Amino acid sequence: MISLLLAIAVGAAGFVGFNIGGSSTGVAWGPAVGAKVVSKTGAAALMTFFVFLGGWTVGRNVIDTLGGQLVPQAAFTIEASIVVLGFIGLGMLFANLYGVPVSTSMTAVGAISGLGLATRQLNWAVIGSIVVWWLIAPVLGFWIGAFIGRYLYPQLDRTVALQQSSGPLVTIDRSGTLPVPQLGPGTTHKEVASTVAVLLIASYMAFSAGASNVANAVAPLVGGGLVGMDQAIVLGTVAIGLGAFTIARRTMESVGNDLTDLPLLAALIVMVVGASITTAASWLGIPISLALSTVMTIVGLGWGRATRPTSGADLVKGDVEAPVSVDSLTAEPDEVSGVGEEDPENVKNVTQLFDPSTVARFVAFWIIGPSVATGLSYLTFRFLPIV
């Protein structure tokens, strides 16, 4: 009976990891695939490797938090682990049906917190520090994005504009004794450098996803002593990798197409900021949403770009000369002017990159998701003889 329950628990963890791989791979590698920098198969392979690297290093801290600090390890019986993982999987399924990138980390915290509330073993100090980071991360993402958009983005766009030639990036010269790689037709050294940058940043985001999300799939198993830490990380990586090679092909296509209106430079800035915030929180053992930071960084980046025509003093007074909209990221002025001196015509809406109602829906689900997971988990463990 125990072996059957253990198999179900491992299967539940695999199901969660599989869905994580499907969603996280699209977020990390969608822009690179959309820009034809890497194939979907190559992206899935790189995703799997860097998820393992992130989980094996920084991710251990998050596993410790979810698997033993939020509630005592003794609370994670086989039955309890199955229920917690089931709620995490259902939360992801519910979000996918509505097309909302709900946070797996926040749902996991909610499900485990419900267990702790029902057994009166919840560590309030730990949950308090987690919630504080959930509040800090989006604010930090917004203001970092706003600073870059207002003071740095036009110069970056001029200096490191990412452009691609129509032919292959690299060709092989086989005329000599040994094959020699060389730049493809029309390829510049700047294009090669920008392509490498795209790959490195996507790999960094995959590392961040592994640091944060491997724990969501396996922490209950580790907390209950059902699986060792190293074996759990391998299990989580395999499940996420399987999702990356299968269902993520569709999400990579979707994200790549959805981001075609968002300039590649802006997408890369958002990826770096979001991944950095997530990695820093994971290093501290805080389970946090990658989407939480990236969406608010997009908002901040566009807001900062749109307010460049306005001086600091006028901005404080609310006297804004141009429409404050994140649509302004696609504007390309003929020359870079100083803050407060730029022509408002340069930052008028060009195309819709961000729908406020969509962000409102995301934020609502970020609140509703963990709240519902906490409530259902509490009721289940409080009134059913599971623990």
BAMI-445847 format. One record per atom (N, C-alpha, C, O): residue in three letters; x, y, z. Coordinates in steps of 0.2 Angstrom, whole numbers, plus 5000, padded with zeros to 4 digits. Each point is the difference from the previous one (the first is absolute). Layout:
BEGIN
ALAXYZ;...
This chain:
BEGIN
MET500449945000;MET499650065000;MET500450065000;MET499950054996;ILE500749955008;ILE500450065000;ILE500450014994;ILE500050064998;SER500249894999;SER500350004993;SER499650034995;SER500250044996;LEU499149945004;LEU499550034995;LEU499950085002;LEU500050034995;LEU500049995011;LEU499950075002;LEU500650044998;LEU500050054997;LEU500649925004;LEU500650034998;LEU500050014992;LEU500350054998;ALA499549904998;ALA500050004993;ALA499550064998;ALA500250044995;ILE499349975008;ILE499550054999;ILE500350075001;ILE499950044997;ALA500449965009;ALA500350075002;ALA500650024995;ALA500050054998;VAL500449905000;VAL500550014995;VAL499750024993;VAL500250054997;GLY499249925001;GLY499750014994;GLY499750075001;GLY500050044995;ALA499749985011;ALA499750075000;ALA500650055000;ALA499950054996;ALA500749945007;ALA500550054999;ALA500250004993;ALA500250064997;GLY499849884999;GLY500250014993;GLY499550034996;GLY500250044995;PHE499249965007;PHE499550044996;PHE500150075001;PHE499950044995;VAL500249985011;VAL500150075001;VAL500650034997;VAL500050054996;GLY500649915004;GLY500650024996;GLY499950004993;GLY500250054996;PHE499449905001;PHE499850004993;PHE499750074998;PHE500250034995;ASN499349995009;ASN499650064998;ASN500550065001;ASN499950054996;ILE500549955009;ILE500550065001;ILE500450004994;ILE500250064997;GLY500149895000;GLY500450004994;GLY499650024994;GLY500350044996;GLY499149955004;GLY499650034994;GLY499950075000;GLY500050034995;SER499950005011;SER499950075001;SER500750045000;SER500050054997;SER500449935008;SER500650045001;SER500550004993;SER500350054999;THR499749904998;THR500449994994;THR499850064995;THR500450034996;GLY498949985003;GLY499850054995;GLY500250075003;GLY500250044996;VAL499849975010;VAL500250065003;VAL500750024999;VAL500250054998;ALA500249905003;ALA500850015000;ALA500250004993;ALA500450044998;TRP499349924997;TRP500349994994;TRP499650024994;TRP500250004994;GLY499250035007;GLY499550024995;GLY500350064996;GLY500049994994;PRO500350065009;PRO500350054996;PRO500649984995;PRO500050024995;ALA500449935008;ALA500649974996;ALA499749964994;ALA500350004995;VAL499249965007;VAL499749964994;VAL499750044995;VAL500049994994;GLY499650065009;GLY499650054995;GLY500550044996;GLY499850014994;ALA500850005008;ALA500550044996;ALA500449954996;ALA500550024997;LYS499449915003;LYS500349954996;LYS500850005002;LYS500449984996;VAL499750035011;VAL500750005002;VAL500149925002;VAL500649984999;VAL498949995003;VAL500149935002;VAL499449964998;VAL499450035000;SER500749904998;SER499449964999;SER499649985006;SER500350015006;LYS499149974993;LYS499649985006;LYS500349945004;LYS500050005006;THR500349954990;THR500449955003;THR500650025003;THR500149985006;GLY500350074991;GLY500650025004;GLY499850045006;GLY500349995005;ALA499150054995;ALA499850035006;ALA499849965005;ALA500250015006;ALA499549934993;ALA499849955005;ALA500649975003;ALA500049995006;ALA500549994990;ALA500649975003;ALA500350055004;ALA500349985006;LEU499850084992;LEU500350055004;LEU499650025007;LEU500350015005;MET499149994994;MET499550015006;MET500249955005;MET500050015006;THR500049924992;THR500149955004;THR500650005004;THR500049995006;PHE500550034990;PHE500750005004;PHE500050065005;PHE500349995005;PHE499550074993;PHE500050055005;PHE499550005005;PHE500250035006;VAL499349944993;VAL499549985006;VAL500449965005;VAL499950015006;PHE500449944992;PHE500449955004;PHE500550045004;PHE500149995006;LEU500350054990;LEU500550045004;LEU499750055005;LEU500350015005;GLY499150024993;GLY499750055005;GLY499749965006;GLY500150025006;GLY499649924993;GLY499749965005;GLY500649975005;GLY499950005006;TRP500649984991;TRP500649975003;TRP500350055005;TRP500349985005;THR499850084993;THR500350055004;THR499650045004;THR499949985006;VAL499850074991;VAL499650055004;VAL499349975002;VAL499850015006;GLY500049944990;GLY499349975002;GLY499949975006;GLY499549995003;ARG501149985000;ARG500049965006;ARG499750055006;ARG499749975004;ASN500550094996;ASN499750055005;ASN499350005000;ASN499750005005;VAL500050004989;VAL499350014999;VAL499649935002;VAL499550005004;ILE500849944995;ILE499849945002;ILE500049995007;ILE499549985003;ASP501050055001;ASP500050005007;ASP499550045003;ASP499749985005;THR500150084992;THR499550045003;THR499349974999;THR499649995005;LEU500349984989;LEU499349974999;LEU500049935003;LEU499449985002;GLY501149994999;GLY500049935002;GLY500149995008;GLY500049955002;GLY500250115001;GLY500149995007;GLY500050065005;GLY500049995006;GLN500050074991;GLN499950065004;GLN499350035000;GLN499850025005;LEU499949974990;LEU499350035000;LEU499549965005;LEU499750035004;VAL500449904995;VAL499749965005;VAL500549955002;VAL500549984996;PRO499549985010;PRO500449955002;PRO500049944995;PRO499549994997;GLN501149985002;GLN500149954995;GLN499549945002;GLN499749964996;ALA500150035011;ALA499649955002;ALA499350004997;ALA499649955000;ALA500250114998;ALA499350014997;ALA500049974993;ALA499449994998;PHE501150004999;PHE500049984993;PHE500049925000;PHE500549974998;THR498950005004;THR499949934999;THR499949994992;THR499950054996;ILE500149895002;ILE499949984993;ILE499350034998;ILE500050034994;GLU499549965010;GLU499350024998;GLU500050084999;GLU499750034996;ALA500650005009;ALA500050075000;ALA500450034994;ALA499850054997;SER500849925001;SER500450024995;SER499649994993;SER500050054996;ILE499649905004;ILE499649994994;ILE499550054999;ILE499850034995;VAL499849995011;VAL499550055000;VAL500350074998;VAL499750044996;VAL500949985007;VAL500350064998;VAL500250014993;VAL499950054997;LEU500449895000;LEU500250004993;LEU499450014996;LEU500050034994;GLY499549935008;GLY499450004996;GLY499750074999;GLY499850024995;PHE500250025011;PHE499750075000;PHE500550044995;PHE499750054997;ILE500949945004;ILE500550044995;ILE499849994993;ILE500050044996;GLY500049895002;GLY499849984993;GLY499350034998;GLY500050034994;LEU499549975010;LEU499450034999;LEU500050074999;LEU499750034995;GLY500750005009;GLY500050084999;GLY500350024993;GLY499850044997;MET500849925001;MET500350014994;MET499549994994;MET499950034995;LEU499749915006;LEU499549984995;LEU499550064999;LEU499850024994;PHE499950005012;PHE499550055000;PHE500350074996;PHE499650034996;ALA501049995006;ALA500350064997;ALA500149994992;ALA499850044996;ASN500449905002;ASN500149984993;ASN499450014996;ASN499950024995;LEU499549955008;LEU499450014997;LEU499750074999;LEU499750014995;TYR500550035009;TYR499950074999;TYR500550054997;TYR499950064999;GLY500649904999;GLY500650044997;GLY500350055004;GLY500350054998;VAL499849945009;VAL500350045004;VAL500649975003;VAL500049945003;PRO500650094997;PRO500649975003;PRO500150015007;PRO500350035003;VAL499249935001;VAL500050005007;VAL500749975003;VAL500349964996;SER499950065009;SER500649985003;SER500049945003;SER499649985005;THR500849974993;THR500049935003;THR500350015007;THR499849975005;SER500750074996;SER500350015007;SER499550035005;SER499949975005;MET499750084993;MET499550025004;MET499449955002;MET499850005005;THR500049964990;THR499549955001;THR500349955005;THR499749975004;ALA501050014995;ALA500349955004;ALA500050025007;ALA499849975005;VAL500450104996;VAL500050035007;VAL499349995003;VAL499949995006;GLY499650034990;GLY499350005002;GLY499849935002;GLY499749995006;ALA500449964990;ALA499849935002;ALA500449985006;ALA499649965005;ILE501050054996;ILE500449985006;ILE499750045006;ILE500049975006;SER499950094993;SER499750055006;SER499449975002;SER499950005006;GLY499749984990;GLY499349975002;GLY500149945005;GLY499749995004;LEU500849974994;LEU500249945004;LEU500250025007;LEU499949975005;GLY500650084995;GLY500250035006;GLY499550035005;GLY500049995006;LEU499550044990;LEU499450035004;LEU499649955003;LEU499850005006;ALA500149954990;ALA499549945003;ALA500349975005;ALA499749975005;THR501050024995;THR500349965006;THR500350055005;THR500449975005;ARG499550094994;ARG500350055005;ARG500750005000;ARG500350015006;GLN500149984989;GLN500749995000;GLN500350054995;GLN500650004998;LEU499050055000;LEU500350054995;LEU500550055003;LEU499850025005;ASN500749994992;ASN500650045002;ASN499850074998;ASN500150024994;TRP499650025010;TRP499850074998;TRP500650044998;TRP499950054996;ALA500649955007;ALA500650044998;ALA500249984993;ALA500250054997;VAL499849895001;VAL500249984993;VAL499550034995;VAL500250034995;ILE499249965007;ILE499550024995;ILE500050074999;ILE499850034995;GLY500350015011;GLY500150075000;GLY500550034995;GLY499950044996;SER500749925005;SER500650024995;SER499849994993;SER500250044996;ILE499549915003;ILE499849984993;ILE499550054997;ILE500150024994;VAL499450005010;VAL499550054997;VAL500350074999;VAL499950034996;VAL500649985009;VAL500450074999;VAL500350004993;VAL500050054997;TRP500449895001;TRP500350004994;TRP499550004994;TRP500250034995;TRP499249945006;TRP499550014995;TRP499850074999;TRP499850014994;LEU500250035011;LEU499850074999;LEU500650044997;LEU499950054996;ILE500749935006;ILE500650044998;ILE500249994993;ILE500150044996;ALA499849895002;ALA500349984993;ALA499650044994;ALA500450034996;PRO499049985004;PRO499650044994;PRO500250075001;PRO500150034995;VAL500050005011;VAL500150075001;VAL500750014997;VAL500250054997;LEU500349915005;LEU500750004998;LEU500150004992;LEU500350034997;GLY499349925001;GLY500049994992;GLY499750064997;GLY500350024995;PHE499250015007;PHE499750064997;PHE500550065000;PHE500150034995;TRP500249985011;TRP500550065000;TRP500649994997;TRP500350054997;ILE500049895002;ILE500649984997;ILE499850014992;ILE500450044996;GLY499149945002;GLY499750014993;GLY499950074998;GLY500250024995;ALA499550025010;ALA499950074999;ALA500650044999;ALA500150044996;PHE500449945009;PHE500750044999;PHE500349984994;PHE500350054996;ILE499749895001;ILE500349984994;ILE499750044994;ILE500350034996;GLY499049975004;GLY499650024995;GLY500150085000;GLY500050034994;ARG500050005011;ARG500150085000;ARG500750024999;ARG500050054996;TYR500549925007;TYR500650034999;TYR500549964996;TYR500550034997;LEU499449915001;LEU500549964997;LEU499749974993;LEU500449984995;TYR499050005004;TYR499749964995;TYR500250034993;TYR500249974995;PRO499750105004;PRO500250034993;PRO500749994998;PRO500149984994;GLN500350035011;GLN500749994998;GLN500249934999;GLN500449994996;LEU499349965008;LEU500149934999;LEU499849984993;LEU500349964996;ASP499150075002;ASP499749984994;ASP500450034994;ASP500149964995;ARG500350095006;ARG500450034995;ARG500749964999;ARG500249994995;THR500049995011;THR500749975001;THR500049934998;THR500449974996;VAL499149995007;VAL500049934999;VAL499349974997;VAL499849955001;ALA500050094994;ALA499449984996;ALA500149934997;ALA500549994997;LEU499149965005;LEU500149934997;LEU499649994994;LEU499450014999;GLN501049984996;GLN499849994993;GLN500349944997;GLN500549975002;GLN499150004994;GLN500249934997;GLN500050014992;GLN499650034997;SER500949935001;SER500049994992;SER499649954998;SER499749965004;SER500150034990;SER499549954997;SER500349935000;SER499749955000;GLY501050054999;GLY500349944999;GLY500249965006;GLY499950035005;PRO500549924994;PRO500249965006;PRO500650045004;PRO500350044997;LEU499749955010;LEU500450045004;LEU500849984999;LEU500450054999;VAL499749895000;VAL500749974999;VAL499949954994;VAL499649965000;THR500950044996;THR500149954995;THR500749965001;THR500450035004;ILE499749924993;ILE500649965000;ILE500350004994;ILE499849974995;ASP500850055005;ASP500550004994;ASP500349935000;ASP500549995004;ARG499449974991;ARG500349934999;ARG500550004995;ARG500249944997;SER500050125000;SER500550004995;SER500749985002;SER500449974996;GLY499850035010;GLY500649995002;GLY500149935003;GLY499549964999;THR501050025004;THR500149935003;THR499549995006;THR499749955001;LEU500250105003;LEU499650005006;LEU499450054999;LEU500150054997;PRO499349935004;PRO499450055000;PRO500150055005;PRO500250005005;VAL499750064992;VAL500150065004;VAL499350045000;VAL499750024995;PRO500150005011;PRO499350045001;PRO500250074998;PRO500550035002;GLN499050004995;GLN500150074998;GLN499350035000;GLN499549975000;LEU500550105000;LEU499350045001;LEU499649984993;LEU500350004995;GLY499150005006;GLY499549994994;GLY500050064996;GLY500250055002;PRO499449944993;PRO499950064995;PRO499650065004;PRO499549995002;GLY500850074998;GLY499750055003;GLY500050005008;GLY499850055003;THR500649905000;THR500050005007;THR500650055002;THR500550004998;THR499350045007;THR500550045003;THR500249975007;THR499749965003;HIS500950074999;HIS500249985007;HIS499550025005;HIS500049975006;LYS499750094993;LYS499550025005;LYS499449955001;LYS499749995005;GLU500149984989;GLU499549965000;GLU500249935004;GLU499649985003;VAL501050004996;VAL500249945003;VAL500050015008;VAL499849965004;ALA500550104998;ALA500050025007;ALA499350015003;ALA499849975005;SER499750054991;SER499350015002;SER499749935001;SER499649995004;THR500549974991;THR499849935000;THR500249965007;THR499649975003;VAL501150044998;VAL500249975006;VAL499750035006;VAL499949965005;ALA500050104995;ALA499750035006;ALA499349985001;ALA499849985006;VAL499850014989;VAL499349975000;VAL500049935003;VAL499749985005;LEU500849984993;LEU500149935003;LEU500250005007;LEU499749965004;LEU500750084998;LEU500350015007;LEU499450025004;LEU499949975006;ILE499750084992;ILE499550035004;ILE499449945001;ILE499850005006;ALA500149974989;ALA499549955000;ALA500249945005;ALA499649975003;SER501050014996;SER500349955005;SER500050025007;SER499849965004;TYR500350114997;TYR500050035007;TYR499349995003;TYR499949995005;MET499650034990;MET499349995002;MET499849935002;MET499649995005;ALA500649964991;ALA499949935001;ALA500349985007;ALA499749965004;PHE500950074997;PHE500349985007;PHE499650035005;PHE499949975005;SER499850094995;SER499650035005;SER499449965001;SER499749995005;ALA500049994989;ALA499449955000;ALA500149945004;ALA499649985004;GLY501049994995;GLY500249945004;GLY500150015007;GLY499849965004;ALA500550104998;ALA500150025007;ALA499450015003;ALA499949985006;SER499650044991;SER499350025003;SER499549945000;SER499749985005;ASN500349984989;ASN499449964999;ASN500249935001;ASN499549965001;VAL501150014999;VAL500149935002;VAL499749995007;VAL499749945001;ALA500450105003;ALA499749995007;ALA499349995000;ALA499749965004;ASN499950084992;ASN499349995000;ASN499749934998;ASN499549985002;ALA500949984994;ALA499849944998;ALA500249945006;ALA499749955000;VAL500950065003;VAL500349955004;VAL500050025008;VAL500249955003;ALA499750114999;ALA500150015007;ALA499649965005;ALA500349985005;PRO499150014993;PRO499649955005;PRO500349935001;PRO500049975005;LEU500350014989;LEU500349935000;LEU500750005005;LEU500149965004;VAL500250104995;VAL500750005004;VAL499850025007;VAL500349975005;GLY499250074996;GLY499850025007;GLY499849945004;GLY500149995006;GLY499549964991;GLY499849945003;GLY500549945000;GLY499849955003;GLY500850074995;GLY500549945000;GLY499849954995;GLY500349945000;LEU499350074995;LEU499849954995;LEU500549994995;LEU500149954997;VAL500250105001;VAL500650004995;VAL500550055002;VAL499950055004;GLY500849934995;GLY500550045002;GLY500150064996;GLY499750014995;MET500650045008;MET500150074996;MET500349994993;MET499750024995;ASP500849945004;ASP500350004994;ASP499649964995;ASP499950024994;GLN499849935008;GLN499549964996;GLN499450044998;GLN499850004994;ALA500050045011;ALA499450044998;ALA500150064995;ALA499650014996;ILE501050025004;ILE500250044995;ILE500149974993;ILE499850034995;VAL500449915005;VAL500149974994;VAL499349984997;VAL499850014994;LEU499749975011;LEU499349994998;LEU499750064997;LEU499750004995;GLY500450055009;GLY499750074997;GLY500250024994;GLY499750024996;THR501049975003;THR500350024993;THR499749964995;THR499950034994;VAL500149905007;VAL499849964994;VAL499250024998;VAL499950004995;ALA499750015010;ALA499350024999;ALA500050064996;ALA499650014996;ILE500750045007;ILE500050074996;ILE500349994993;ILE499750034996;GLY500849935004;GLY500349994993;GLY499549974995;GLY500050024994;LEU499749935009;LEU499549974996;LEU499450054997;LEU499849994994;GLY500050055011;GLY499650054998;GLY500250054995;GLY499750024995;ALA501049995005;ALA500350054996;ALA500149974993;ALA499950044995;PHE500249905004;PHE500049964994;PHE499349994996;PHE500049984994;THR499550025010;THR499449994997;THR499550065000;THR499950034995;ILE499749985011;ILE499550055000;ILE500350074999;ILE499650054998;ALA501049965004;ALA500350065000;ALA500150034992;ALA500150064999;ARG499949894997;ARG500150024993;ARG499550054998;ARG500150054996;ARG499349945006;ARG499450044999;ARG500150075003;ARG499850054998;THR500449955009;THR500050065004;THR500650044997;THR500050065000;MET500649914998;MET500550044997;MET499850044994;MET500250054998;GLU499449914998;GLU499750034993;GLU499650065002;GLU500050054997;SER499549945008;SER499650055002;SER500350065003;SER499950064998;VAL500649935007;VAL500350065003;VAL500550034995;VAL500050065000;GLY500349904995;GLY500450044995;GLY499650044996;GLY500250064998;ASN499249925000;ASN499550044996;ASN499750065003;ASN500050054998;ASP499949935009;ASP499750065004;ASP500450055001;ASP499850065001;LEU500949934999;LEU500550055002;LEU500350034993;LEU500550045001;THR499249954994;THR500350034994;THR499950075000;THR500450044997;ASP499149995006;ASP499950075001;ASP500450035005;ASP500250064999;LEU500149905005;LEU500450035005;LEU500849994997;LEU500249954999;PRO500150115001;PRO500750004997;PRO500449955004;PRO500049995006;LEU500549974990;LEU500449955003;LEU500450035006;LEU500149975005;LEU500250094994;LEU500450035005;LEU499550015007;LEU500349985005;ALA499150044994;ALA499650015006;ALA499849935003;ALA500050005006;ALA499949954990;ALA499949935003;ALA500649985003;ALA499949975006;LEU500750044992;LEU500649985003;LEU500150035007;LEU500249975005;ILE499750104995;ILE500050045006;ILE499549975005;ILE500249995006;VAL499250004992;VAL499549975005;VAL500249935002;VAL500049995006;MET500349974990;MET500249935002;MET500650015005;MET500049965005;VAL500550084994;VAL500550015005;VAL499850025007;VAL500249975005;VAL499450084995;VAL499750035006;VAL499649955004;VAL500149995006;GLY499449984990;GLY499649955003;GLY500449945003;GLY499949985006;ALA500649994990;ALA500449955002;ALA500450015006;ALA500149965005;SER500250104995;SER500450025006;SER499650015006;SER500349985005;ILE499250054995;ILE499550005006;ILE499949935003;ILE500049995006;THR499849974989;THR499849935002;THR500649965003;THR499949975005;THR500650044992;THR500649965002;THR500250035007;THR500249965004;ALA499850104997;ALA500250035006;ALA499549975006;ALA500349985005;ALA499150024993;ALA499549985005;ALA500149925002;ALA500049985005;SER500149994989;SER500249925001;SER500649995004;SER500049955004;TRP500550094995;TRP500649995004;TRP499950015008;TRP500349975004;LEU499250084997;LEU499850015007;LEU499549945002;LEU499750005006;GLY500149964990;GLY499549945002;GLY499350024999;GLY499649975003;ILE500350094993;ILE499350035000;ILE499749974993;ILE500250014995;PRO499249955006;PRO499749984994;PRO499650064997;PRO499650035003;ILE500549984990;ILE499850074998;ILE499849994992;ILE500349954997;SER499350095001;SER499749994993;SER500550044995;SER500150065001;LEU500149904994;LEU500450044995;LEU499550054996;LEU500250054998;ALA499249935001;ALA499550044996;ALA499950065004;ALA499950064997;LEU500149945009;LEU499850065005;LEU500550054998;LEU499850065000;SER500849934999;SER500550054999;SER500150024993;SER500050064998;THR499949894997;THR500150024993;THR499450044998;THR500150054996;VAL499349945006;VAL499450044997;VAL500150075003;VAL499950054996;MET500349965010;MET500050075003;MET500650034997;MET500050075000;THR500549904998;THR500650034997;THR499850034993;THR500250054998;ILE499449914998;ILE499750024994;ILE499650075001;ILE500150054996;VAL499549955009;VAL499650065002;VAL500550065001;VAL499950054998;GLY500649945007;GLY500550055001;GLY500450034995;GLY500150064999;LEU500149894996;LEU500450024995;LEU499650044995;LEU500350054998;GLY499149945001;GLY499650044995;GLY499850065003;GLY500050064997;TRP499949945010;TRP499850075003;TRP500650045000;TRP500050064999;GLY500649925003;GLY500650045000;GLY500250034993;GLY500250054999;ARG499749914996;ARG500150024993;ARG499550054998;ARG500250054997;ALA499249955005;ALA499450044998;ALA500150075004;ALA499850054997;THR500549955008;THR500150065004;THR500650044999;THR500250055003;ARG500249934992;ARG500750044998;ARG499950074998;ARG500450045002;PRO499049984995;PRO499950074998;PRO499950045006;PRO500050065000;THR499849915006;THR499850045006;THR500650015005;THR500449955001;SER499850115001;SER500550015005;SER499849975007;SER499449985001;GLY501150015003;GLY499949975007;GLY499550045004;GLY499549975003;ALA500650094997;ALA499550055003;ALA499349994998;ALA499550005004;ASP500450004989;ASP499350004998;ASP499749935001;ASP499450005001;LEU501049954999;LEU499849935001;LEU499750005007;LEU499549975001;VAL500950065004;VAL499850005007;VAL499350035001;VAL499649985003;LYS500350084993;LYS499450045000;LYS499449974996;LYS499550025001;GLY500749924995;GLY499549974996;GLY499950044994;GLY499549984996;ASP500950065002;ASP500050044993;ASP500349964995;ASP500650014998;VAL499149944999;VAL500349964995;VAL499850024993;VAL499550014998;GLU501150004998;GLU499850024993;GLU499849954995;GLU499750014995;ALA500549935006;ALA499949944996;ALA499549955003;ALA500049995006;PRO499649974990;PRO499649955003;PRO500549955004;PRO500449974997;VAL499450025009;VAL500449955004;VAL499849934998;VAL499549985003;SER500849994993;SER499849934997;SER500649964999;SER500550024997;VAL499449915004;VAL500649964999;VAL500049994992;VAL500549964998;ASP499050064998;ASP500149994993;ASP500650044997;ASP500249984995;SER500050065009;SER500650054997;SER500649964999;SER500550034998;LEU499649915004;LEU500649974999;LEU500249994993;LEU500649994998;THR498950014997;THR500249994993;THR500250064997;THR500250004994;ALA499850065009;ALA500150064997;ALA500850004999;ALA500449995004;GLU499850044990;GLU500750004998;GLU500250074998;GLU499950024994;PRO500350035011;PRO500150074998;PRO500650004995;PRO500549965000;ASP499650094996;ASP500550014996;ASP500750015004;ASP500549984997;GLU499450065008;GLU500650015004;GLU499849995008;GLU499550025001;VAL501049975003;VAL499949995007;VAL500050075003;VAL500650035000;SER498949995003;SER500050075004;SER500049985008;SER499949955002;GLY500350105001;GLY500050005008;GLY499349995003;GLY499550024996;VAL500549955010;VAL499350005003;VAL499750075001;VAL500450045002;GLY499049974997;GLY499750065000;GLY500050044994;GLY499750054999;GLU500749934996;GLU500150034994;GLU499849974994;GLU499950034994;GLU499949905006;GLU499849964995;GLU499350034997;GLU499650025004;ASP500449974989;ASP499350024997;ASP499549955002;ASP500149944999;PRO499350085004;PRO499549955002;PRO499849964994;PRO499749955001;GLU500350084993;GLU499849964994;GLU500449934999;GLU499849954998;ASN500850055005;ASN500449945000;ASN499849945004;ASN500249954999;VAL499450075006;VAL499749955005;VAL499349995000;VAL499749975004;LYS500050054990;LYS499349995000;LYS499849924998;LYS500549974998;ASN498950015004;ASN499949934999;ASN500149984993;ASN499850044995;VAL500549915004;VAL500249974993;VAL499649934999;VAL499650004995;THR500449965010;THR499649945000;THR499949975007;THR500450025004;GLN499149954997;GLN499949975006;GLN500449955003;GLN500049944997;LEU500450075008;LEU500549955003;LEU499749985006;LEU500249945003;PHE499450105000;PHE499749985007;PHE499350025001;PHE499850064999;ASP499849905004;ASP499350015001;ASP499950015007;ASP500149955004;PRO499750114999;PRO499950005007;PRO499649955003;PRO500149985006;SER499350014990;SER499549955003;SER500449935000;SER499849965005;THR500650024991;THR500449945000;THR500449995007;THR500049955003;VAL500450114998;VAL500450005006;VAL499650005006;VAL500149965005;ALA499350074995;ALA499550005006;ALA499849925001;ALA499949985006;ARG500049994988;ARG499849935001;ARG500549965003;ARG499949955004;PHE500850064994;PHE500549965002;PHE500150025008;PHE500149955004;VAL499950114998;VAL500050015007;VAL499549975004;VAL500149985006;ALA499350024991;ALA499449975004;ALA500149935001;ALA499949975005;PHE500449994990;PHE500249935000;PHE500549995005;PHE500149955003;TRP500450104997;TRP500649995005;TRP499750005007;TRP500349975005;ILE499250074996;ILE499750005007;ILE499549945001;ILE500049975005;ILE499650024990;ILE499549955001;ILE500349935000;ILE499849955004;GLY500750044992;GLY500349934999;GLY500249975007;GLY499849955002;PRO500750085001;PRO500249985007;PRO499550005005;PRO500049965005;SER499550094995;SER499550005005;SER499549944999;SER499949975005;VAL499950014989;VAL499649954999;VAL500449935002;VAL499749965003;ALA500950044995;ALA500449945002;ALA500149995008;ALA499949955002;THR500250115001;THR500049995007;THR499349985003;THR500049965005;GLY499550074993;GLY499349985003;GLY499849934998;GLY499849975005;LEU500350014989;LEU499849934999;LEU500549955004;LEU499749955002;SER500950074998;SER500549955004;SER499850005007;SER500049955003;TYR499850115000;TYR499850005007;TYR499449965001;TYR500049965005;LEU499550054991;LEU499449965001;LEU500149924999;LEU499749965004;THR500750034991;THR500249924999;THR500349975006;THR499849955003;PHE500750095000;PHE500449975005;PHE499650015007;PHE500249965005;ARG499450084995;ARG499650025007;ARG499549955001;ARG499849985005;PHE499850004989;PHE499449965001;PHE500149934997;PHE499549965002;LEU501050024995;LEU500149934997;LEU500649975004;LEU500550035002;PRO499449915000;PRO500549965004;PRO500649984996;PRO500149944998;ILE500350115000;ILE500649994995;ILE500650015005;ILE500549964999;VAL499550095005;VAL500650015004;VAL499949975007;VAL500550005004;
